[in-house]
Amino acid sequence: MTKAKILVIEDADALRKDIMEMLRFEDFLAFGAANGMEGVEVARKTQPDLIICDIMMPEMDGYGVLKTLQRDGDGVTVPFIFLTAKTDKSDVRFGMESGADDYVPKPFTAAELIGSVRRQLEKRIAFNKASDDKLDELRENIILSLPHEIRTPLTGILGFSDILMTESATLETEKIVEMAHYIRYAAHRLYHLTENYLVYAQLEVLRRDRENIAAMSQFTTESPEIVIEDAAIEQAQIYSREADLVMLLDDHGVIQALEDNLKKIVEELVNNAFKFSLPGTVVRVEGRVRGEFYELRVTDYGRGMTRQQISHIGAFVQFGRLWHEQQGSGFGLAIVQRAVELHQGEFEIDSEVDRFTTVTVRLPIVKDAATV
């Protein structure tokens, strides 16, 4: 079995060496760093399975280490244990709210520290197993859904094109136009499916690369309401439901997001809203600045989703396939979720079956450009 790698960031040399000795005695691989700046560099090089970090240190304190690693992606899933002599409840709460997994006060015994280390490593193993299980579910659903989603439009394209080639001389113009419209629709559906697979694959690559994640924060979109409005109207036109679209968009705010990603988010949310609601019912698109975020909300009054279905977003489950002809691979909301995560935003769904679905996306704003 591979030994777990543990990084100890502690400016007191004697204590750091003692902790590393404890860890090695328990058969862990231990690395040390004498301050926060050094600890960040060692973490990036060694990719530890767990980090033990003092809070009060020169150059960069423990909070700075945690924040830096979270920002560049290295500390998002790595268990993080704070060591400190600060035992006030407010200090403990601040440390945990910053993203730490545990808080071990000084002085501590070897049993207390090793116990915390083992608990956090066990939690990480459980998390990784859950992630692997979800990945397996994703693969299975892709295998099940992809053939259907490709065959359905291709069958229509091949069938109608054969009729046009062999019987065009005897067909009325109206019939020819009707078949041409269906071929175009099926081709568009196939194109959208292919595009979504490629977009999702690209987002998966980006979210695993620390440099790409950091670079995403450099992209901004001015006047997001224009991007949102254009994308929403385009989707309404596809479904011939312009009259059902209601938009309430604030005309200020600059968001930290790539414009193409914002457009894709809106396209998928509004497309889903029209797809799963009946003509004549409202699809509402709202956008406004709320605190440090630009909040986008898309609401439809259609089929709705159960709590279990919402929890499976990202596994591309085609909900209700047995009862409804649901055209779509299930990629839409998963793509939105990945794009929002990539831009350090927030994503949530509120829904009731046969009543409504509201998807809320919050993307960070450029603070000095926002006006309230």
Phi and psi in degrees as a GROMACS rama.xvg file:
@    title "Ramachandran Plot"
@    xaxis  label "Phi"
@    yaxis  label "Psi"
@TYPE xy
-69.5101  133.622  THR-2
-72.9742  140.358  LYS-3
-71.448  137.214  ALA-4
-94.3906  126.218  LYS-5
-125.512  128.79  ILE-6
-100.586  128.914  LEU-7
-110.428  115.79  VAL-8
-109.126  106.759  ILE-9
-153.774  127.043  GLU-10
-81.0447  -16.2477  ASP-11
-82.8095  109.655  ALA-12
-56.5831  -46.5778  ASP-13
-63.321  -43.3883  ALA-14
-66.8586  -41.7838  LEU-15
-59.7036  -44.7165  ARG-16
-65.8268  -38.2749  LYS-17
-62.6027  -44.3026  ASP-18
-63.5463  -42.7282  ILE-19
-63.3203  -36.6729  MET-20
-66.2653  -43.4754  GLU-21
-55.1662  -47.1414  MET-22
-64.6263  -43.0031  LEU-23
-65.6653  -34.4322  ARG-24
-63.491  -30.8285  PHE-25
-89.4227  11.4245  GLU-26
73.3847  30.9559  ASP-27
-99.8346  156.27  PHE-28
-88.3689  123.308  LEU-29
-115.659  134.918  ALA-30
-122.187  151.128  PHE-31
-125.608  153.229  GLY-32
-144.045  138.446  ALA-33
-88.4668  -7.07684  ALA-34
-160.177  174.79  ASN-35
-64.9061  -43.0627  GLY-36
-61.1455  -45.4864  MET-37
-64.5131  -38.0813  GLU-38
-61.6013  -40.7311  GLY-39
-61.2815  -43.996  VAL-40
-66.0746  -42.5578  GLU-41
-64.265  -39.3445  VAL-42
-61.5383  -41.499  ALA-43
-66.453  -33.6098  ARG-44
-81.3167  -39.767  LYS-45
-95.2661  -17.9602  THR-46
50.0042  64.7115  GLN-47
-67.8983  159.36  PRO-48
-85.9625  -16.6425  ASP-49
-160.147  147.572  LEU-50
-123.906  129.65  ILE-51
-107.718  124.123  ILE-52
-138.938  130.833  CYS-53
-70.4166  157.302  ASP-54
-93.5332  -52.2898  ILE-55
-85.6457  102.457  MET-56
-142.26  154.991  MET-57
-73.2058  161.193  PRO-58
72.3667  -55.4618  GLU-59
-150.073  125.885  MET-60
-81.4007  177.817  ASP-61
-62.3702  -37.1363  GLY-62
-61.8937  -39.3536  TYR-63
-65.2335  -39.138  GLY-64
-60.9495  -49.3858  VAL-65
-61.6105  -45.7964  LEU-66
-63.3087  -40.7809  LYS-67
-64.255  -45.3396  THR-68
-68.153  -34.5761  LEU-69
-66.9431  -40.0786  GLN-70
-66.2242  -39.5447  ARG-71
-94.1899  4.16038  ASP-72
98.3973  -15.2349  GLY-73
-74.5923  -24.1464  ASP-74
-107.078  13.7566  GLY-75
-70.3759  -42.5049  VAL-76
-113.989  -2.70577  THR-77
-81.2475  123.504  VAL-78
-56.9147  139.365  PRO-79
-130.95  119.219  PHE-80
-112.971  122.831  ILE-81
-87.1852  137.888  PHE-82
-111.084  131.187  LEU-83
-164.03  155.219  THR-84
-88.8033  -5.71103  ALA-85
-83.5974  106.914  LYS-86
-113.227  8.82225  THR-87
-62.9269  143.586  ASP-88
-57.8327  -36.8768  LYS-89
-66.7783  -35.2434  SER-90
-67.0036  -43.8948  ASP-91
-61.4694  -45.4827  VAL-92
-62.4652  -41.6161  ARG-93
-62.7678  -42.6757  PHE-94
-61.8682  -43.6647  GLY-95
-69.4279  -38.2626  MET-96
-68.8312  -23.2018  GLU-97
-74.3086  -14.3367  SER-98
119.027  3.54438  GLY-99
-69.9097  151.38  ALA-100
-93.5291  -25.8956  ASP-101
-154.412  166.756  ASP-102
-141.991  105.961  TYR-103
-106.162  113.607  VAL-104
-77.9744  146.455  PRO-105
-88.1279  144.659  LYS-106
-77.5614  157.118  PRO-107
-136.26  160.551  PHE-108
-95.2231  163.632  THR-109
-60.1731  -39.9263  ALA-110
-63.128  -39.4053  ALA-111
-64.7083  -45.2556  GLU-112
-69.2627  -47.4702  LEU-113
-63.0983  -36.8925  ILE-114
-61.1155  -43.4488  GLY-115
-63.8883  -42.7533  SER-116
-59.3985  -47.5736  VAL-117
-64.9513  -39.545  ARG-118
-62.0237  -44.4293  ARG-119
-69.9673  -35.6672  GLN-120
-67.3087  -37.3119  LEU-121
-64.992  -39.1709  GLU-122
-64.3403  -37.8517  LYS-123
-67.7901  -40.0564  ARG-124
-60.4632  -42.9853  ILE-125
-64.4666  -40.0108  ALA-126
-63.8214  -44.8692  PHE-127
-63.7172  -37.5586  ASN-128
-64.9688  -42.5625  LYS-129
-62.4692  -38.709  ALA-130
-65.419  -41.8057  SER-131
-64.2812  -39.5132  ASP-132
-63.2144  -41.0283  ASP-133
-67.3654  -36.3198  LYS-134
-65.2464  -39.8185  LEU-135
-62.499  -41.0963  ASP-136
-63.834  -39.6898  GLU-137
-59.9343  -48.58  LEU-138
-59.0325  -43.7374  ARG-139
-63.4814  -42.8491  GLU-140
-69.0143  -34.4078  ASN-141
-64.2542  -44.2077  ILE-142
-60.8404  -38.1836  ILE-143
-77.0502  -38.1709  LEU-144
-87.9696  -34.4246  SER-145
-59.3025  -47.0936  LEU-146
-56.9814  -43.1773  PRO-147
-64.2877  -45.9335  HIS-148
-67.5815  -25.9681  GLU-149
-86.0694  -43.7459  ILE-150
-64.689  -40.5889  ARG-151
-57.8542  -55.445  THR-152
-68.1528  -35.3477  PRO-153
-64.1245  -39.0364  LEU-154
-60.3084  -43.273  THR-155
-64.7968  -44.1045  GLY-156
-61.4504  -49.1129  ILE-157
-64.9954  -43.0589  LEU-158
-63.0599  -50.4216  GLY-159
-70.7822  -34.4422  PHE-160
-67.2848  -35.7266  SER-161
-62.3237  -43.5369  ASP-162
-62.1759  -43.1581  ILE-163
-63.7229  -37.5684  LEU-164
-70.6364  -36.4731  MET-165
-96.7305  -24.098  THR-166
-126.383  13.5548  GLU-167
-61.1554  -31.1303  SER-168
-66.2185  -25.1673  ALA-169
-105.385  -4.33224  THR-170
-88.04  145.037  LEU-171
-72.7684  152.191  GLU-172
-56.7619  -39.755  THR-173
-60.0737  -40.2373  GLU-174
-67.9146  -40.233  LYS-175
-62.3707  -43.8525  ILE-176
-63.456  -41.6519  VAL-177
-60.1092  -45.237  GLU-178
-65.7603  -39.3213  MET-179
-62.5387  -39.6011  ALA-180
-62.6346  -42.0738  HIS-181
-66.224  -41.0662  TYR-182
-60.5464  -42.9374  ILE-183
-64.3364  -43.0091  ARG-184
-61.36  -45.9168  TYR-185
-64.4477  -39.3007  ALA-186
-64.8434  -40.2215  ALA-187
-63.3413  -40.3523  HIS-188
-62.7452  -43.3144  ARG-189
-66.483  -39.4797  LEU-190
-62.5749  -43.9007  TYR-191
-62.527  -40.8606  HIS-192
-61.5886  -48.4204  LEU-193
-61.2493  -44.0071  THR-194
-60.3194  -42.7148  GLU-195
-66.5219  -38.7818  ASN-196
-61.9907  -42.9089  TYR-197
-67.398  -41.4127  LEU-198
-63.2353  -45.3297  VAL-199
-62.8796  -43.2331  TYR-200
-60.2227  -40.5909  ALA-201
-64.5591  -43.2563  GLN-202
-64.1918  -37.2136  LEU-203
-63.7461  -40.4526  GLU-204
-65.6483  -44.8297  VAL-205
-62.4164  -42.8301  LEU-206
-71.3585  -11.3356  ARG-207
-99.826  0.893588  ARG-208
-113.202  114.632  ASP-209
-57.499  -41.2726  ARG-210
-66.7562  -38.4061  GLU-211
-66.5289  -39.7602  ASN-212
-61.8969  -43.9827  ILE-213
-64.0087  -38.0938  ALA-214
-67.0841  -30.7065  ALA-215
-59.7482  -30.9558  MET-216
-70.6586  -12.1975  SER-217
-85.1286  -16.9217  GLN-218
-86.1789  137.937  PHE-219
-132.63  157.354  THR-220
-125.256  116.774  THR-221
-84.1123  149.412  GLU-222
48.6736  59.8262  SER-223
-59.135  -24.7978  PRO-224
-62.3034  -29.3326  GLU-225
-71.1834  -43.3845  ILE-226
-61.9107  -44.7005  VAL-227
-63.1226  -46.1737  ILE-228
-61.5908  -47.0006  GLU-229
-62.7297  -44.5215  ASP-230
-66.7626  -39.1862  ALA-231
-67.4363  -43.293  ALA-232
-62.661  -40.4826  ILE-233
-59.1788  -42.9705  GLU-234
-68.8154  -37.7134  GLN-235
-61.9723  -38.9516  ALA-236
-65.9417  -36.2584  GLN-237
-59.6251  -38.7413  ILE-238
-94.0472  4.21846  TYR-239
53.6072  44.2116  SER-240
-129.31  38.7314  ARG-241
-56.8941  -35.0642  GLU-242
-69.2938  -21.0283  ALA-243
-84.3437  -13.3427  ASP-244
-84.188  123.48  LEU-245
-119.355  124.927  VAL-246
-122.874  132.538  MET-247
-128.407  95.4657  LEU-248
-122.617  125.404  LEU-249
-68.004  147.84  ASP-250
-104.027  35.8355  ASP-251
-147.04  160.044  HIS-252
119.485  136.074  GLY-253
-119.841  123.214  VAL-254
-105.075  151.592  ILE-255
-87.0064  82.4316  GLN-256
-161.992  145.825  ALA-257
-65.9941  132.682  LEU-258
-58.8787  -40.4984  GLU-259
-62.5016  -36.5739  ASP-260
-69.599  -40.0663  ASN-261
-61.3683  -43.9107  LEU-262
-60.4893  -43.1567  LYS-263
-64.7961  -40.1369  LYS-264
-58.2596  -48.4361  ILE-265
-64.6611  -45.2194  VAL-266
-55.6487  -47.9395  GLU-267
-69.6394  -39.9217  GLU-268
-66.6406  -45.6807  LEU-269
-71.8241  -37.5855  VAL-270
-59.2198  -46.4557  ASN-271
-61.5299  -41.0836  ASN-272
-61.3194  -42.5589  ALA-273
-72.8944  -37.711  PHE-274
-62.9957  -37.6529  LYS-275
-107.86  24.0844  PHE-276
-136.593  158.552  SER-277
-85.9304  146.384  LEU-278
-54.4477  139.5  PRO-279
97.2209  -11.795  GLY-280
-100.329  150.234  THR-281
-75.3542  141.121  VAL-282
-116.508  116.815  VAL-283
-105.195  129.395  ARG-284
-120.887  118.757  VAL-285
-124.32  142.072  GLU-286
-144.029  130.154  GLY-287
-157.905  158.132  ARG-288
-81.8836  127.072  VAL-289
-131.464  106.644  ARG-290
62.0372  -121.793  GLY-291
-93.8992  8.82056  GLU-292
-127.486  153.99  PHE-293
-96.27  120.725  TYR-294
-102.217  122.949  GLU-295
-111.285  126.145  LEU-296
-125.504  129.117  ARG-297
-121.978  122.6  VAL-298
-123.622  133.848  THR-299
-127.443  161.92  ASP-300
-118.148  57.8733  TYR-301
-115.911  -131.195  GLY-302
-65.7106  -37.4552  ARG-303
75.5938  176.481  GLY-304
-140.087  152.487  MET-305
-86.5958  167.084  THR-306
-59.4722  -39.5326  ARG-307
-65.6673  -40.8274  GLN-308
-64.2291  -41.1214  GLN-309
-61.8314  -39.5298  ILE-310
-66.4779  -18.5601  SER-311
-94.3029  3.59909  HIS-312
-57.0534  132.112  ILE-313
106.342  -17.6864  GLY-314
-98.337  -0.743504  ALA-315
60.1428  39.2734  PHE-316
-76.4198  133.045  VAL-317
-92.9119  89.5051  GLN-318
-63.1058  132.337  PHE-319
78.2442  17.3139  GLY-320
-59.2765  -32.3554  ARG-321
-71.5991  -25.2097  LEU-322
-108.873  -19.9836  TRP-323
-132.742  145.67  HIS-324
-80.9664  95.2921  GLU-325
-98.455  107.779  GLN-326
-86.8626  116.844  GLN-327
145.134  148.88  GLY-328
-85.0066  -8.953  SER-329
86.9543  6.49954  GLY-330
-76.7775  -26.1084  PHE-331
-51.8091  -58.145  GLY-332
-68.1805  -32.1975  LEU-333
-65.0512  -39.2822  ALA-334
-64.4788  -44.0788  ILE-335
-58.0945  -46.7892  VAL-336
-59.6085  -45.8379  GLN-337
-65.3587  -42.614  ARG-338
-64.0342  -40.392  ALA-339
-65.7175  -43.6931  VAL-340
-60.4761  -39.7183  GLU-341
-61.7083  -32.5541  LEU-342
-97.3861  18.4602  HIS-343
59.9684  36.7933  GLN-344
-103.216  -166.172  GLY-345
-127.71  149.108  GLU-346
-141.673  130.029  PHE-347
-150.171  154.987  GLU-348
-127.549  134.081  ILE-349
-124.476  128.259  ASP-350
-154.637  150.451  SER-351
-131.575  133.808  GLU-352
-58.0675  131.8  VAL-353
63.1511  17.9318  ASP-354
-125.861  -62.2467  ARG-355
-163.197  164.472  PHE-356
-140.085  128.175  THR-357
-121.74  122.073  THR-358
-107.342  125.923  VAL-359
-114.202  129.268  THR-360
-121.863  130.945  VAL-361
-120.678  123.851  ARG-362
-117.73  139.675  LEU-363
-59.5763  144.274  PRO-364
-102.468  158.176  ILE-365
-79.6634  109.42  VAL-366
-57.774  -44.8418  LYS-367
-75.047  -5.95003  ASP-368
-101.395  -9.0302  ALA-369
-86.8791  142.609  ALA-370
-126.204  139.471  THR-371
